[in-house]
Amino acid sequence: MANLLLLMPNLEAEELFNVEGLVRDFSDVQVNQFATLYNAKRKDSQTILLLALIGFLGVSGVHRFILDQVGMGILYLFTGGLCLIGTIIDLINHKKLTLEYNQKVSRQVAAMVSSMVPRT
């Protein structure tokens, strides 16, 4: 799994643990394909934090749109981040929100890669 760390150095500890479990049975080719696709689709927790901070400038919910939570994004947009309370909570929980999104994306990418190339 040292190869995995070289391919994806930006992963946080929980995210790395999740990814290692998904690619455990993958060949080197599949791990490389997974890393390429996953790096393109994953979100960084610092980016989500910055987008949540934009909520204090009057454009609440941008981070929810980025995390594919369109319904919550619209709700935040029209309610001012639920009167900024939701925005404050999301500032505190930005890592959890990002981890949940990245776990969903990693499962999708792993399923895609496992169906593309037969395991050796």
Secondary structure as the mmCIF struct_conf table of DSSP 4:
data_model
#
loop_
_struct_conf.conf_type_id
_struct_conf.id
_struct_conf.beg_label_comp_id
_struct_conf.beg_label_asym_id
_struct_conf.beg_label_seq_id
_struct_conf.end_label_comp_id
_struct_conf.end_label_asym_id
_struct_conf.end_label_seq_id
HELX_RH_AL_P HELX_RH_AL_P1 ALA A 2 LEU A 7
TURN_TY1_P TURN_TY1_P1 PRO A 9 ASN A 10
HELX_RH_AL_P HELX_RH_AL_P2 ALA A 13 LEU A 22
BEND BEND1 VAL A 23 VAL A 23
TURN_TY1_P TURN_TY1_P2 ARG A 24 ASP A 25
HELX_RH_AL_P HELX_RH_AL_P3 ASP A 28 LYS A 41
HELX_RH_AL_P HELX_RH_AL_P4 SER A 45 LEU A 53
HELX_RH_3T_P HELX_RH_3T_P1 ILE A 54 LEU A 57
TURN_TY1_P TURN_TY1_P3 GLY A 58 GLY A 58
TURN_TY1_P TURN_TY1_P4 SER A 60 GLY A 61
HELX_RH_AL_P HELX_RH_AL_P5 VAL A 62 ILE A 66
TURN_TY1_P TURN_TY1_P5 LEU A 67 ASP A 68
HELX_RH_AL_P HELX_RH_AL_P6 VAL A 70 CYS A 83
TURN_TY1_P TURN_TY1_P6 LEU A 84 LEU A 84
HELX_RH_AL_P HELX_RH_AL_P7 ILE A 85 ILE A 92
TURN_TY1_P TURN_TY1_P7 ASN A 93 ASN A 93
HELX_RH_AL_P HELX_RH_AL_P8 HIS A 94 MET A 116
BEND BEND2 VAL A 117 VAL A 117
#
